[in-house]
Amino acid sequence: MPNDSHQRAAEFHDLAAHAHRVAATHHDKGDHMTGHEYSRQALEHSHKAYQLAQEAHRESESSTGKQE
């Protein structure tokens, strides 16, 4: 299942990037409260993506028997 973990991590990276773009758009329009909320959401997605990437890395190591 390592590919599943990698896929989930990639999806959260995409969600974070999208939230960053939306936040920037709202900040440019002067809607700072909404922009702030999207920035917070982007940070949450980034943290989740990082956690999933670490999990995927550990799973890959255990499935191949390699450790760095």
mmCIF file as Biopython writes it, N, C-alpha, C and O atoms, coordinates in Angstrom:
data_model
#
loop_
_atom_site.group_PDB
_atom_site.id
_atom_site.type_symbol
_atom_site.label_atom_id
_atom_site.label_alt_id
_atom_site.label_comp_id
_atom_site.label_asym_id
_atom_site.label_entity_id
_atom_site.label_seq_id
_atom_site.pdbx_PDB_ins_code
_atom_site.Cartn_x
_atom_site.Cartn_y
_atom_site.Cartn_z
_atom_site.occupancy
_atom_site.B_iso_or_equiv
_atom_site.auth_seq_id
_atom_site.auth_asym_id
_atom_site.pdbx_PDB_model_num
ATOM 1   N N  . MET A ? 1  ? 0.766   -1.207 0.000  1.0 0.0 1  A 1 
ATOM 2   C CA . MET A ? 1  ? 0.000   0.000  0.000  1.0 0.0 1  A 1 
ATOM 3   C C  . MET A ? 1  ? 0.820   1.292  0.000  1.0 0.0 1  A 1 
ATOM 4   O O  . MET A ? 1  ? 0.231   2.359  0.172  1.0 0.0 1  A 1 
ATOM 5   N N  . PRO A ? 2  ? 2.135   1.258  -0.182 1.0 0.0 2  A 1 
ATOM 6   C CA . PRO A ? 2  ? 2.888   2.503  -0.163 1.0 0.0 2  A 1 
ATOM 7   C C  . PRO A ? 2  ? 2.397   3.507  -1.196 1.0 0.0 2  A 1 
ATOM 8   O O  . PRO A ? 2  ? 2.421   4.712  -0.944 1.0 0.0 2  A 1 
ATOM 9   N N  . ASN A ? 3  ? 1.954   3.032  -2.349 1.0 0.0 3  A 1 
ATOM 10  C CA . ASN A ? 3  ? 1.475   3.956  -3.371 1.0 0.0 3  A 1 
ATOM 11  C C  . ASN A ? 3  ? 0.264   4.733  -2.891 1.0 0.0 3  A 1 
ATOM 12  O O  . ASN A ? 3  ? 0.094   5.900  -3.245 1.0 0.0 3  A 1 
ATOM 13  N N  . ASP A ? 4  ? -0.586  4.094  -2.085 1.0 0.0 4  A 1 
ATOM 14  C CA . ASP A ? 4  ? -1.759  4.773  -1.548 1.0 0.0 4  A 1 
ATOM 15  C C  . ASP A ? 4  ? -1.334  5.937  -0.652 1.0 0.0 4  A 1 
ATOM 16  O O  . ASP A ? 4  ? -1.910  7.021  -0.738 1.0 0.0 4  A 1 
ATOM 17  N N  . SER A ? 5  ? -0.347  5.730  0.194  1.0 0.0 5  A 1 
ATOM 18  C CA . SER A ? 5  ? 0.137   6.795  1.067  1.0 0.0 5  A 1 
ATOM 19  C C  . SER A ? 5  ? 0.750   7.927  0.253  1.0 0.0 5  A 1 
ATOM 20  O O  . SER A ? 5  ? 0.533   9.100  0.555  1.0 0.0 5  A 1 
ATOM 21  N N  . HIS A ? 6  ? 1.506   7.580  -0.768 1.0 0.0 6  A 1 
ATOM 22  C CA . HIS A ? 6  ? 2.095   8.606  -1.633 1.0 0.0 6  A 1 
ATOM 23  C C  . HIS A ? 6  ? 0.996   9.402  -2.334 1.0 0.0 6  A 1 
ATOM 24  O O  . HIS A ? 6  ? 1.089   10.624 -2.453 1.0 0.0 6  A 1 
ATOM 25  N N  . GLN A ? 7  ? -0.035  8.715  -2.794 1.0 0.0 7  A 1 
ATOM 26  C CA . GLN A ? 7  ? -1.143  9.384  -3.482 1.0 0.0 7  A 1 
ATOM 27  C C  . GLN A ? 7  ? -1.869  10.340 -2.539 1.0 0.0 7  A 1 
ATOM 28  O O  . GLN A ? 7  ? -2.183  11.469 -2.916 1.0 0.0 7  A 1 
ATOM 29  N N  . ARG A ? 8  ? -2.133  9.892  -1.324 1.0 0.0 8  A 1 
ATOM 30  C CA . ARG A ? 8  ? -2.826  10.747 -0.349 1.0 0.0 8  A 1 
ATOM 31  C C  . ARG A ? 8  ? -1.981  11.969 -0.016 1.0 0.0 8  A 1 
ATOM 32  O O  . ARG A ? 8  ? -2.510  13.074 0.102  1.0 0.0 8  A 1 
ATOM 33  N N  . ALA A ? 9  ? -0.667  11.779 0.137  1.0 0.0 9  A 1 
ATOM 34  C CA . ALA A ? 9  ? 0.220   12.911 0.413  1.0 0.0 9  A 1 
ATOM 35  C C  . ALA A ? 9  ? 0.172   13.904 -0.748 1.0 0.0 9  A 1 
ATOM 36  O O  . ALA A ? 9  ? 0.096   15.114 -0.533 1.0 0.0 9  A 1 
ATOM 37  N N  . ALA A ? 10 ? 0.217   13.392 -1.967 1.0 0.0 10 A 1 
ATOM 38  C CA . ALA A ? 10 ? 0.160   14.262 -3.147 1.0 0.0 10 A 1 
ATOM 39  C C  . ALA A ? 10 ? -1.155  15.036 -3.198 1.0 0.0 10 A 1 
ATOM 40  O O  . ALA A ? 10 ? -1.169  16.213 -3.558 1.0 0.0 10 A 1 
ATOM 41  N N  . GLU A ? 11 ? -2.249  14.384 -2.843 1.0 0.0 11 A 1 
ATOM 42  C CA . GLU A ? 11 ? -3.549  15.061 -2.845 1.0 0.0 11 A 1 
ATOM 43  C C  . GLU A ? 11 ? -3.568  16.210 -1.840 1.0 0.0 11 A 1 
ATOM 44  O O  . GLU A ? 11 ? -4.100  17.280 -2.136 1.0 0.0 11 A 1 
ATOM 45  N N  . PHE A ? 12 ? -2.988  15.998 -0.646 1.0 0.0 12 A 1 
ATOM 46  C CA . PHE A ? 12 ? -2.951  17.077 0.339  1.0 0.0 12 A 1 
ATOM 47  C C  . PHE A ? 12 ? -2.005  18.194 -0.087 1.0 0.0 12 A 1 
ATOM 48  O O  . PHE A ? 12 ? -2.260  19.358 0.220  1.0 0.0 12 A 1 
ATOM 49  N N  . HIS A ? 13 ? -0.923  17.871 -0.784 1.0 0.0 13 A 1 
ATOM 50  C CA . HIS A ? 13 ? -0.050  18.916 -1.331 1.0 0.0 13 A 1 
ATOM 51  C C  . HIS A ? 13 ? -0.829  19.763 -2.336 1.0 0.0 13 A 1 
ATOM 52  O O  . HIS A ? 13 ? -0.702  20.987 -2.349 1.0 0.0 13 A 1 
ATOM 53  N N  . ASP A ? 14 ? -1.631  19.113 -3.174 1.0 0.0 14 A 1 
ATOM 54  C CA . ASP A ? 14 ? -2.451  19.837 -4.152 1.0 0.0 14 A 1 
ATOM 55  C C  . ASP A ? 14 ? -3.487  20.711 -3.458 1.0 0.0 14 A 1 
ATOM 56  O O  . ASP A ? 14 ? -3.710  21.853 -3.861 1.0 0.0 14 A 1 
ATOM 57  N N  . LEU A ? 15 ? -4.126  20.175 -2.410 1.0 0.0 15 A 1 
ATOM 58  C CA . LEU A ? 15 ? -5.115  20.959 -1.652 1.0 0.0 15 A 1 
ATOM 59  C C  . LEU A ? 15 ? -4.465  22.184 -1.015 1.0 0.0 15 A 1 
ATOM 60  O O  . LEU A ? 15 ? -5.038  23.273 -1.022 1.0 0.0 15 A 1 
ATOM 61  N N  . ALA A ? 16 ? -3.274  22.000 -0.469 1.0 0.0 16 A 1 
ATOM 62  C CA . ALA A ? 16 ? -2.572  23.124 0.146  1.0 0.0 16 A 1 
ATOM 63  C C  . ALA A ? 16 ? -2.245  24.190 -0.893 1.0 0.0 16 A 1 
ATOM 64  O O  . ALA A ? 16 ? -2.437  25.381 -0.647 1.0 0.0 16 A 1 
ATOM 65  N N  . ALA A ? 17 ? -1.757  23.766 -2.042 1.0 0.0 17 A 1 
ATOM 66  C CA . ALA A ? 17 ? -1.422  24.721 -3.103 1.0 0.0 17 A 1 
ATOM 67  C C  . ALA A ? 17 ? -2.659  25.485 -3.552 1.0 0.0 17 A 1 
ATOM 68  O O  . ALA A ? 17 ? -2.607  26.696 -3.762 1.0 0.0 17 A 1 
ATOM 69  N N  . HIS A ? 18 ? -3.765  24.776 -3.698 1.0 0.0 18 A 1 
ATOM 70  C CA . HIS A ? 18 ? -5.015  25.428 -4.099 1.0 0.0 18 A 1 
ATOM 71  C C  . HIS A ? 18 ? -5.445  26.457 -3.049 1.0 0.0 18 A 1 
ATOM 72  O O  . HIS A ? 18 ? -5.819  27.578 -3.393 1.0 0.0 18 A 1 
ATOM 73  N N  . ALA A ? 19 ? -5.392  26.077 -1.777 1.0 0.0 19 A 1 
ATOM 74  C CA . ALA A ? 19 ? -5.793  26.994 -0.713 1.0 0.0 19 A 1 
ATOM 75  C C  . ALA A ? 19 ? -4.884  28.220 -0.685 1.0 0.0 19 A 1 
ATOM 76  O O  . ALA A ? 19 ? -5.352  29.326 -0.414 1.0 0.0 19 A 1 
ATOM 77  N N  . HIS A ? 20 ? -3.589  28.041 -0.960 1.0 0.0 20 A 1 
ATOM 78  C CA . HIS A ? 20 ? -2.673  29.187 -1.024 1.0 0.0 20 A 1 
ATOM 79  C C  . HIS A ? 20 ? -3.060  30.130 -2.161 1.0 0.0 20 A 1 
ATOM 80  O O  . HIS A ? 20 ? -3.048  31.350 -1.996 1.0 0.0 20 A 1 
ATOM 81  N N  . ARG A ? 21 ? -3.402  29.558 -3.314 1.0 0.0 21 A 1 
ATOM 82  C CA . ARG A ? 21 ? -3.802  30.400 -4.455 1.0 0.0 21 A 1 
ATOM 83  C C  . ARG A ? 21 ? -5.083  31.171 -4.141 1.0 0.0 21 A 1 
ATOM 84  O O  . ARG A ? 21 ? -5.184  32.361 -4.442 1.0 0.0 21 A 1 
ATOM 85  N N  . VAL A ? 22 ? -6.053  30.499 -3.540 1.0 0.0 22 A 1 
ATOM 86  C CA . VAL A ? 22 ? -7.318  31.160 -3.198 1.0 0.0 22 A 1 
ATOM 87  C C  . VAL A ? 22 ? -7.070  32.255 -2.157 1.0 0.0 22 A 1 
ATOM 88  O O  . VAL A ? 22 ? -7.630  33.347 -2.255 1.0 0.0 22 A 1 
ATOM 89  N N  . ALA A ? 23 ? -6.232  31.961 -1.165 1.0 0.0 23 A 1 
ATOM 90  C CA . ALA A ? 23 ? -5.914  32.964 -0.143 1.0 0.0 23 A 1 
ATOM 91  C C  . ALA A ? 23 ? -5.288  34.197 -0.778 1.0 0.0 23 A 1 
ATOM 92  O O  . ALA A ? 23 ? -5.645  35.326 -0.440 1.0 0.0 23 A 1 
ATOM 93  N N  . ALA A ? 24 ? -4.353  33.980 -1.700 1.0 0.0 24 A 1 
ATOM 94  C CA . ALA A ? 24 ? -3.699  35.113 -2.366 1.0 0.0 24 A 1 
ATOM 95  C C  . ALA A ? 24 ? -4.705  35.948 -3.138 1.0 0.0 24 A 1 
ATOM 96  O O  . ALA A ? 24 ? -4.632  37.177 -3.135 1.0 0.0 24 A 1 
ATOM 97  N N  . THR A ? 25 ? -5.635  35.290 -3.793 1.0 0.0 25 A 1 
ATOM 98  C CA . THR A ? 25 ? -6.669  36.007 -4.544 1.0 0.0 25 A 1 
ATOM 99  C C  . THR A ? 25 ? -7.511  36.868 -3.608 1.0 0.0 25 A 1 
ATOM 100 O O  . THR A ? 25 ? -7.784  38.030 -3.909 1.0 0.0 25 A 1 
ATOM 101 N N  . HIS A ? 26 ? -7.920  36.304 -2.478 1.0 0.0 26 A 1 
ATOM 102 C CA . HIS A ? 26 ? -8.733  37.057 -1.528 1.0 0.0 26 A 1 
ATOM 103 C C  . HIS A ? 26 ? -7.945  38.214 -0.913 1.0 0.0 26 A 1 
ATOM 104 O O  . HIS A ? 26 ? -8.493  39.297 -0.708 1.0 0.0 26 A 1 
ATOM 105 N N  . HIS A ? 27 ? -6.667  37.988 -0.619 1.0 0.0 27 A 1 
ATOM 106 C CA . HIS A ? 27 ? -5.849  39.077 -0.078 1.0 0.0 27 A 1 
ATOM 107 C C  . HIS A ? 27 ? -5.710  40.195 -1.104 1.0 0.0 27 A 1 
ATOM 108 O O  . HIS A ? 27 ? -5.769  41.373 -0.751 1.0 0.0 27 A 1 
ATOM 109 N N  . ASP A ? 28 ? -5.524  39.833 -2.374 1.0 0.0 28 A 1 
ATOM 110 C CA . ASP A ? 28 ? -5.399  40.845 -3.427 1.0 0.0 28 A 1 
ATOM 111 C C  . ASP A ? 28 ? -6.668  41.682 -3.560 1.0 0.0 28 A 1 
ATOM 112 O O  . ASP A ? 28 ? -6.610  42.862 -3.905 1.0 0.0 28 A 1 
ATOM 113 N N  . LYS A ? 29 ? -7.808  41.063 -3.286 1.0 0.0 29 A 1 
ATOM 114 C CA . LYS A ? 29 ? -9.085  41.773 -3.377 1.0 0.0 29 A 1 
ATOM 115 C C  . LYS A ? 29 ? -9.410  42.550 -2.106 1.0 0.0 29 A 1 
ATOM 116 O O  . LYS A ? 29 ? -10.439 43.221 -2.029 1.0 0.0 29 A 1 
ATOM 117 N N  . GLY A ? 30 ? -8.531  42.459 -1.107 1.0 0.0 30 A 1 
ATOM 118 C CA . GLY A ? 30 ? -8.757  43.175 0.134  1.0 0.0 30 A 1 
ATOM 119 C C  . GLY A ? 30 ? -9.616  42.406 1.125  1.0 0.0 30 A 1 
ATOM 120 O O  . GLY A ? 30 ? -9.943  42.932 2.188  1.0 0.0 30 A 1 
ATOM 121 N N  . ASP A ? 31 ? -9.978  41.201 0.809  1.0 0.0 31 A 1 
ATOM 122 C CA . ASP A ? 31 ? -10.793 40.365 1.696  1.0 0.0 31 A 1 
ATOM 123 C C  . ASP A ? 31 ? -9.852  39.577 2.599  1.0 0.0 31 A 1 
ATOM 124 O O  . ASP A ? 31 ? -9.635  38.381 2.405  1.0 0.0 31 A 1 
ATOM 125 N N  . HIS A ? 32 ? -9.303  40.270 3.585  1.0 0.0 32 A 1 
ATOM 126 C CA . HIS A ? 32 ? -8.249  39.670 4.401  1.0 0.0 32 A 1 
ATOM 127 C C  . HIS A ? 32 ? -8.763  38.597 5.351  1.0 0.0 32 A 1 
ATOM 128 O O  . HIS A ? 32 ? -8.035  37.650 5.647  1.0 0.0 32 A 1 
ATOM 129 N N  . MET A ? 33 ? -9.984  38.715 5.833  1.0 0.0 33 A 1 
ATOM 130 C CA . MET A ? 33 ? -10.513 37.693 6.732  1.0 0.0 33 A 1 
ATOM 131 C C  . MET A ? 33 ? -10.656 36.354 6.002  1.0 0.0 33 A 1 
ATOM 132 O O  . MET A ? 33 ? -10.256 35.313 6.522  1.0 0.0 33 A 1 
ATOM 133 N N  . THR A ? 34 ? -11.226 36.390 4.801  1.0 0.0 34 A 1 
ATOM 134 C CA . THR A ? 34 ? -11.362 35.161 4.025  1.0 0.0 34 A 1 
ATOM 135 C C  . THR A ? 34 ? -9.980  34.659 3.606  1.0 0.0 34 A 1 
ATOM 136 O O  . THR A ? 34 ? -9.717  33.457 3.641  1.0 0.0 34 A 1 
ATOM 137 N N  . GLY A ? 35 ? -9.114  35.565 3.216  1.0 0.0 35 A 1 
ATOM 138 C CA . GLY A ? 35 ? -7.751  35.181 2.850  1.0 0.0 35 A 1 
ATOM 139 C C  . GLY A ? 35 ? -7.034  34.518 4.006  1.0 0.0 35 A 1 
ATOM 140 O O  . GLY A ? 35 ? -6.311  33.540 3.820  1.0 0.0 35 A 1 
ATOM 141 N N  . HIS A ? 36 ? -7.235  35.054 5.205  1.0 0.0 36 A 1 
ATOM 142 C CA . HIS A ? 36 ? -6.619  34.470 6.399  1.0 0.0 36 A 1 
ATOM 143 C C  . HIS A ? 36 ? -7.133  33.056 6.628  1.0 0.0 36 A 1 
ATOM 144 O O  . HIS A ? 36 ? -6.356  32.158 6.952  1.0 0.0 36 A 1 
ATOM 145 N N  . GLU A ? 37 ? -8.426  32.850 6.464  1.0 0.0 37 A 1 
ATOM 146 C CA . GLU A ? 37 ? -9.014  31.518 6.659  1.0 0.0 37 A 1 
ATOM 147 C C  . GLU A ? 37 ? -8.429  30.519 5.654  1.0 0.0 37 A 1 
ATOM 148 O O  . GLU A ? 37 ? -8.107  29.389 6.021  1.0 0.0 37 A 1 
ATOM 149 N N  . TYR A ? 38 ? -8.291  30.926 4.403  1.0 0.0 38 A 1 
ATOM 150 C CA . TYR A ? 38 ? -7.706  30.027 3.406  1.0 0.0 38 A 1 
ATOM 151 C C  . TYR A ? 38 ? -6.219  29.783 3.690  1.0 0.0 38 A 1 
ATOM 152 O O  . TYR A ? 38 ? -5.714  28.692 3.428  1.0 0.0 38 A 1 
ATOM 153 N N  . SER A ? 39 ? -5.531  30.769 4.213  1.0 0.0 39 A 1 
ATOM 154 C CA . SER A ? 39 ? -4.129  30.571 4.586  1.0 0.0 39 A 1 
ATOM 155 C C  . SER A ? 39 ? -4.023  29.542 5.714  1.0 0.0 39 A 1 
ATOM 156 O O  . SER A ? 39 ? -3.139  28.686 5.693  1.0 0.0 39 A 1 
ATOM 157 N N  . ARG A ? 40 ? -4.920  29.627 6.693  1.0 0.0 40 A 1 
ATOM 158 C CA . ARG A ? 40 ? -4.941  28.660 7.786  1.0 0.0 40 A 1 
ATOM 159 C C  . ARG A ? 40 ? -5.223  27.261 7.252  1.0 0.0 40 A 1 
ATOM 160 O O  . ARG A ? 40 ? -4.590  26.288 7.661  1.0 0.0 40 A 1 
ATOM 161 N N  . GLN A ? 41 ? -6.182  27.173 6.333  1.0 0.0 41 A 1 
ATOM 162 C CA . GLN A ? 41 ? -6.532  25.887 5.730  1.0 0.0 41 A 1 
ATOM 163 C C  . GLN A ? 41 ? -5.338  25.327 4.945  1.0 0.0 41 A 1 
ATOM 164 O O  . GLN A ? 41 ? -5.067  24.127 4.996  1.0 0.0 41 A 1 
ATOM 165 N N  . ALA A ? 42 ? -4.641  26.183 4.236  1.0 0.0 42 A 1 
ATOM 166 C CA . ALA A ? 42 ? -3.458  25.746 3.477  1.0 0.0 42 A 1 
ATOM 167 C C  . ALA A ? 42 ? -2.401  25.185 4.415  1.0 0.0 42 A 1 
ATOM 168 O O  . ALA A ? 42 ? -1.775  24.167 4.117  1.0 0.0 42 A 1 
ATOM 169 N N  . LEU A ? 43 ? -2.201  25.850 5.551  1.0 0.0 43 A 1 
ATOM 170 C CA . LEU A ? 43 ? -1.221  25.365 6.515  1.0 0.0 43 A 1 
ATOM 171 C C  . LEU A ? 43 ? -1.623  23.991 7.046  1.0 0.0 43 A 1 
ATOM 172 O O  . LEU A ? 43 ? -0.777  23.106 7.178  1.0 0.0 43 A 1 
ATOM 173 N N  . GLU A ? 44 ? -2.898  23.807 7.350  1.0 0.0 44 A 1 
ATOM 174 C CA . GLU A ? 44 ? -3.373  22.500 7.821  1.0 0.0 44 A 1 
ATOM 175 C C  . GLU A ? 44 ? -3.140  21.412 6.769  1.0 0.0 44 A 1 
ATOM 176 O O  . GLU A ? 44 ? -2.687  20.313 7.090  1.0 0.0 44 A 1 
ATOM 177 N N  . HIS A ? 45 ? -3.451  21.729 5.524  1.0 0.0 45 A 1 
ATOM 178 C CA . HIS A ? 45 ? -3.237  20.754 4.440  1.0 0.0 45 A 1 
ATOM 179 C C  . HIS A ? 45 ? -1.750  20.448 4.278  1.0 0.0 45 A 1 
ATOM 180 O O  . HIS A ? 45 ? -1.373  19.303 4.029  1.0 0.0 45 A 1 
ATOM 181 N N  . SER A ? 46 ? -0.915  21.462 4.417  1.0 0.0 46 A 1 
ATOM 182 C CA . SER A ? 46 ? 0.529   21.252 4.308  1.0 0.0 46 A 1 
ATOM 183 C C  . SER A ? 46 ? 1.032   20.331 5.404  1.0 0.0 46 A 1 
ATOM 184 O O  . SER A ? 46 ? 1.847   19.444 5.151  1.0 0.0 46 A 1 
ATOM 185 N N  . HIS A ? 47 ? 0.550   20.539 6.619  1.0 0.0 47 A 1 
ATOM 186 C CA . HIS A ? 47 ? 0.955   19.666 7.732  1.0 0.0 47 A 1 
ATOM 187 C C  . HIS A ? 47 ? 0.505   18.231 7.485  1.0 0.0 47 A 1 
ATOM 188 O O  . HIS A ? 47 ? 1.268   17.292 7.712  1.0 0.0 47 A 1 
ATOM 189 N N  . LYS A ? 48 ? -0.723  18.060 7.025  1.0 0.0 48 A 1 
ATOM 190 C CA . LYS A ? 48 ? -1.240  16.717 6.755  1.0 0.0 48 A 1 
ATOM 191 C C  . LYS A ? 48 ? -0.434  16.060 5.628  1.0 0.0 48 A 1 
ATOM 192 O O  . LYS A ? 48 ? -0.102  14.877 5.708  1.0 0.0 48 A 1 
ATOM 193 N N  . ALA A ? 49 ? -0.128  16.814 4.598  1.0 0.0 49 A 1 
ATOM 194 C CA . ALA A ? 49 ? 0.672   16.277 3.486  1.0 0.0 49 A 1 
ATOM 195 C C  . ALA A ? 49 ? 2.038   15.826 3.986  1.0 0.0 49 A 1 
ATOM 196 O O  . ALA A ? 49 ? 2.528   14.770 3.587  1.0 0.0 49 A 1 
ATOM 197 N N  . TYR A ? 50 ? 2.655   16.617 4.855  1.0 0.0 50 A 1 
ATOM 198 C CA . TYR A ? 50 ? 3.956   16.255 5.403  1.0 0.0 50 A 1 
ATOM 199 C C  . TYR A ? 50 ? 3.859   14.955 6.200  1.0 0.0 50 A 1 
ATOM 200 O O  . TYR A ? 50 ? 4.692   14.063 6.045  1.0 0.0 50 A 1 
ATOM 201 N N  . GLN A ? 51 ? 2.847   14.854 7.045  1.0 0.0 51 A 1 
ATOM 202 C CA . GLN A ? 51 ? 2.667   13.638 7.840  1.0 0.0 51 A 1 
ATOM 203 C C  . GLN A ? 51 ? 2.480   12.418 6.948  1.0 0.0 51 A 1 
ATOM 204 O O  . GLN A ? 51 ? 3.079   11.370 7.189  1.0 0.0 51 A 1 
ATOM 205 N N  . LEU A ? 52 ? 1.657   12.554 5.927  1.0 0.0 52 A 1 
ATOM 206 C CA . LEU A ? 52 ? 1.416   11.437 5.015  1.0 0.0 52 A 1 
ATOM 207 C C  . LEU A ? 52 ? 2.663   11.087 4.209  1.0 0.0 52 A 1 
ATOM 208 O O  . LEU A ? 52 ? 2.913   9.914  3.931  1.0 0.0 52 A 1 
ATOM 209 N N  . ALA A ? 53 ? 3.442   12.088 3.833  1.0 0.0 53 A 1 
ATOM 210 C CA . ALA A ? 53 ? 4.677   11.823 3.098  1.0 0.0 53 A 1 
ATOM 211 C C  . ALA A ? 53 ? 5.663   11.052 3.982  1.0 0.0 53 A 1 
ATOM 212 O O  . ALA A ? 53 ? 6.340   10.136 3.516  1.0 0.0 53 A 1 
ATOM 213 N N  . GLN A ? 54 ? 5.735   11.431 5.254  1.0 0.0 54 A 1 
ATOM 214 C CA . GLN A ? 54 ? 6.608   10.708 6.183  1.0 0.0 54 A 1 
ATOM 215 C C  . GLN A ? 54 ? 6.139   9.261  6.350  1.0 0.0 54 A 1 
ATOM 216 O O  . GLN A ? 54 ? 6.950   8.336  6.368  1.0 0.0 54 A 1 
ATOM 217 N N  . GLU A ? 55 ? 4.835   9.079  6.469  1.0 0.0 55 A 1 
ATOM 218 C CA . GLU A ? 55 ? 4.261   7.728  6.588  1.0 0.0 55 A 1 
ATOM 219 C C  . GLU A ? 55 ? 4.572   6.906  5.337  1.0 0.0 55 A 1 
ATOM 220 O O  . GLU A ? 55 ? 4.961   5.742  5.433  1.0 0.0 55 A 1 
ATOM 221 N N  . ALA A ? 56 ? 4.398   7.515  4.171  1.0 0.0 56 A 1 
ATOM 222 C CA . ALA A ? 56 ? 4.670   6.821  2.914  1.0 0.0 56 A 1 
ATOM 223 C C  . ALA A ? 56 ? 6.142   6.434  2.830  1.0 0.0 56 A 1 
ATOM 224 O O  . ALA A ? 56 ? 6.479   5.347  2.360  1.0 0.0 56 A 1 
ATOM 225 N N  . HIS A ? 57 ? 7.007   7.321  3.283  1.0 0.0 57 A 1 
ATOM 226 C CA . HIS A ? 57 ? 8.440   7.041  3.265  1.0 0.0 57 A 1 
ATOM 227 C C  . HIS A ? 57 ? 8.755   5.844  4.166  1.0 0.0 57 A 1 
ATOM 228 O O  . HIS A ? 57 ? 9.505   4.950  3.774  1.0 0.0 57 A 1 
ATOM 229 N N  . ARG A ? 58 ? 8.187   5.831  5.358  1.0 0.0 58 A 1 
ATOM 230 C CA . ARG A ? 58 ? 8.412   4.705  6.273  1.0 0.0 58 A 1 
ATOM 231 C C  . ARG A ? 58 ? 7.888   3.397  5.682  1.0 0.0 58 A 1 
ATOM 232 O O  . ARG A ? 58 ? 8.532   2.353  5.788  1.0 0.0 58 A 1 
ATOM 233 N N  . GLU A ? 59 ? 6.709   3.468  5.059  1.0 0.0 59 A 1 
ATOM 234 C CA . GLU A ? 59 ? 6.136   2.268  4.439  1.0 0.0 59 A 1 
ATOM 235 C C  . GLU A ? 59 ? 7.011   1.778  3.290  1.0 0.0 59 A 1 
ATOM 236 O O  . GLU A ? 59 ? 7.201   0.574  3.123  1.0 0.0 59 A 1 
ATOM 237 N N  . SER A ? 60 ? 7.542   2.705  2.502  1.0 0.0 60 A 1 
ATOM 238 C CA . SER A ? 60 ? 8.422   2.324  1.394  1.0 0.0 60 A 1 
ATOM 239 C C  . SER A ? 60 ? 9.684   1.648  1.913  1.0 0.0 60 A 1 
ATOM 240 O O  . SER A ? 60 ? 10.141  0.646  1.364  1.0 0.0 60 A 1 
ATOM 241 N N  . GLU A ? 61 ? 10.238  2.214  2.979  1.0 0.0 61 A 1 
ATOM 242 C CA . GLU A ? 61 ? 11.444  1.620  3.567  1.0 0.0 61 A 1 
ATOM 243 C C  . GLU A ? 61 ? 11.168  0.204  4.087  1.0 0.0 61 A 1 
ATOM 244 O O  . GLU A ? 61 ? 11.965  -0.711 3.877  1.0 0.0 61 A 1 
ATOM 245 N N  . SER A ? 62 ? 10.033  0.041  4.765  1.0 0.0 62 A 1 
ATOM 246 C CA . SER A ? 62 ? 9.745   -1.279 5.331  1.0 0.0 62 A 1 
ATOM 247 C C  . SER A ? 62 ? 9.411   -2.301 4.247  1.0 0.0 62 A 1 
ATOM 248 O O  . SER A ? 62 ? 9.704   -3.486 4.405  1.0 0.0 62 A 1 
ATOM 249 N N  . SER A ? 63 ? 8.809   -1.862 3.165  1.0 0.0 63 A 1 
ATOM 250 C CA . SER A ? 63 ? 8.472   -2.817 2.102  1.0 0.0 63 A 1 
ATOM 251 C C  . SER A ? 63 ? 9.688   -3.231 1.282  1.0 0.0 63 A 1 
ATOM 252 O O  . SER A ? 63 ? 9.712   -4.322 0.713  1.0 0.0 63 A 1 
ATOM 253 N N  . THR A ? 64 ? 10.698  -2.362 1.220  1.0 0.0 64 A 1 
ATOM 254 C CA . THR A ? 64 ? 11.905  -2.704 0.456  1.0 0.0 64 A 1 
ATOM 255 C C  . THR A ? 64 ? 13.008  -3.225 1.353  1.0 0.0 64 A 1 
ATOM 256 O O  . THR A ? 64 ? 14.010  -3.754 0.872  1.0 0.0 64 A 1 
ATOM 257 N N  . GLY A ? 65 ? 12.827  -3.076 2.664  1.0 0.0 65 A 1 
ATOM 258 C CA . GLY A ? 65 ? 13.842  -3.533 3.596  1.0 0.0 65 A 1 
ATOM 259 C C  . GLY A ? 65 ? 15.015  -2.597 3.718  1.0 0.0 65 A 1 
ATOM 260 O O  . GLY A ? 65 ? 16.026  -2.942 4.330  1.0 0.0 65 A 1 
ATOM 261 N N  . LYS A ? 66 ? 14.895  -1.404 3.139  1.0 0.0 66 A 1 
ATOM 262 C CA . LYS A ? 66 ? 15.977  -0.407 3.187  1.0 0.0 66 A 1 
ATOM 263 C C  . LYS A ? 66 ? 15.670  0.599  4.274  1.0 0.0 66 A 1 
ATOM 264 O O  . LYS A ? 66 ? 14.513  0.933  4.527  1.0 0.0 66 A 1 
ATOM 265 N N  . GLN A ? 67 ? 16.721  1.076  4.908  1.0 0.0 67 A 1 
ATOM 266 C CA . GLN A ? 67 ? 16.590  2.160  5.865  1.0 0.0 67 A 1 
ATOM 267 C C  . GLN A ? 67 ? 17.731  3.128  5.641  1.0 0.0 67 A 1 
ATOM 268 O O  . GLN A ? 67 ? 18.869  2.731  5.387  1.0 0.0 67 A 1 
ATOM 269 N N  . GLU A ? 68 ? 17.404  4.407  5.740  1.0 0.0 68 A 1 
ATOM 270 C CA . GLU A ? 68 ? 18.425  5.440  5.517  1.0 0.0 68 A 1 
ATOM 271 C C  . GLU A ? 68 ? 19.010  5.880  6.825  1.0 0.0 68 A 1 
ATOM 272 O O  . GLU A ? 68 ? 19.886  6.744  6.849  1.0 0.0 68 A 1 
#
